[in-house]
Amino acid sequence: MTSKALQEFLIENLNELKGKGLYNTIEPLEGANGPVITINGKVLINLSSNNYLGLATDSRLKEAAIKAIGTYGVGAGAVRTINGTFDLHLELEEKLADFKQTEAAIAYQSGFNCNMAAISAVMDQQDAILSDELNHASIIDGCRLSKAKVITFAHSNMQDLRAKAQQAISSGKYKKIMVITDGVFSMDGDLARLPEIVNIAEELGLITYVDDAHGSGVLGDGAGTVKHFGLSDRIDFQIGTLSKAIGVVGGYVAGKRELIEWLKVRSRPFLFSTSLTPADVAASIRAIELLGKSTELNKQLWENADYLKAGLSKLGFNIGASETPITPCIIGNETLTQAFSRRLYEEGVYAKSIVFPTVPKGTGRVRNMPTAAHTKKMVDEALAVYEKVGKEFGII
Ligand SMILES: *Cc1c(COP(=O)(O)O)cnc(C)c1O
């Protein structure tokens, strides 16, 4: 017999979500997540992936993955600390450290896992964490897991950060204090104010932690937001993902040798969850090599992003204040935003709507993620659809 209490809980809550229009149905792709995707037999220009550089379908990465499967098989067979560490994992970690200009790096199964792993490996109930209010869900969960006191500061508000840091210090209650932020905020595409954050942290003795999931491969000629600001040797934790611009799956922490040494003996997803598969690791190594050799894909990404942004602005859309390829098209009203996104879909453009509670009420937007793999023709087609639907809705 299944639990009656559980069944009641599930039905009540599912119905509530469905009633509020907040229940998300997932539409599977019939093929690769490239610049063009197929859903239900319908071919769409894809403006919703994090595959910034088009590497998810790059033939060089595919070859590397296939070769690794031939040599090592499909699974790692164990956690890293038993015998699930291959020479490939170490090669990846060396390449990541080089790429990030740090002493060392450690790879995890996902970016999400990095935040589960790294925060609680160093912070505990005697510590405090200053966290930007718009930080990613995995940072929020990682902070909770650590049992440290979490103090949120207003988004990118340096006065608030400083005041709350000073307050935490003068309370005398905490052994260590960390400031933690996304490098790029994924809903608006704005950058963390890292130079100021680092100055405050150095002045007040805070640990610095930057999760640059959306910055790696995108900013700083590909090396990320920290490199973009020239702060590679002044940030304690640099988190990155292998799942966005790198095009595969996985995550990493880059930093000083002692930090990485500690994470290898104390971070729980490293100790208790099977390591990245050989194919993932080999493909990621290939991606990092490519990014180290050439900035061509990065340039193409920015060219496409600039072109899309200029086009949407010229049509009269409000595209917010993004500093990255992430291009929100702010519609406002939640229902209107969802209807707008649906019409784009009908006209052949896949761009997801993002509404309250993910973003503040009244700032519903359709979020566009151009990639290096889009052609100018695809972007032009998307812009033509935006023009048509925008006029239809009386938005432009
Ligand atoms: C996407 C994202 C993650 C999760 O990375 P995955 O590799 O997909 O698990 C973590 N942090 C931030 C800031 C992200 O944007």
The ligand as a Tripos MOL2 file, in Angstrom:
@<TRIPOS>MOLECULE
LIG
   15    15     1     0     0
SMALL
NO_CHARGES

@<TRIPOS>ATOM
      1 C1         23.7730   26.5000  -14.4580 C.3       1 LIG1
      2 C2         24.3720   26.8730  -13.1870 C.ar      1 LIG1
      3 C3         24.8010   25.8940  -12.2900 C.ar      1 LIG1
      4 C4         24.5620   24.4340  -12.5360 C.3       1 LIG1
      5 O1         25.5130   23.9030  -13.4170 O.3       1 LIG1
      6 P1         25.2840   22.4410  -13.9870 P.3       1 LIG1
      7 O2         26.6060   22.0570  -14.5250 O.co2     1 LIG1
      8 O3         24.2290   22.5250  -15.0270 O.co2     1 LIG1
      9 O4         24.8770   21.5940  -12.8350 O.co2     1 LIG1
     10 C5         25.4220   26.2970  -11.1230 C.ar      1 LIG1
     11 N1         25.6070   27.6020  -10.8460 N.ar      1 LIG1
     12 C6         25.2010   28.5710  -11.6860 C.ar      1 LIG1
     13 C7         25.4580   29.9930  -11.3340 C.3       1 LIG1
     14 C8         24.5630   28.2370  -12.8770 C.ar      1 LIG1
     15 O5         24.1520   29.1970  -13.7170 O.3       1 LIG1
@<TRIPOS>BOND
     1     1     2 1
     2     2     3 ar
     3     2    14 ar
     4     3     4 1
     5     3    10 ar
     6     4     5 1
     7     5     6 1
     8     6     7 2
     9     6     8 1
    10     6     9 1
    11    10    11 ar
    12    11    12 ar
    13    12    13 1
    14    12    14 ar
    15    14    15 1
@<TRIPOS>SUBSTRUCTURE
     1 LIG1         1 GROUP 0 **** ****
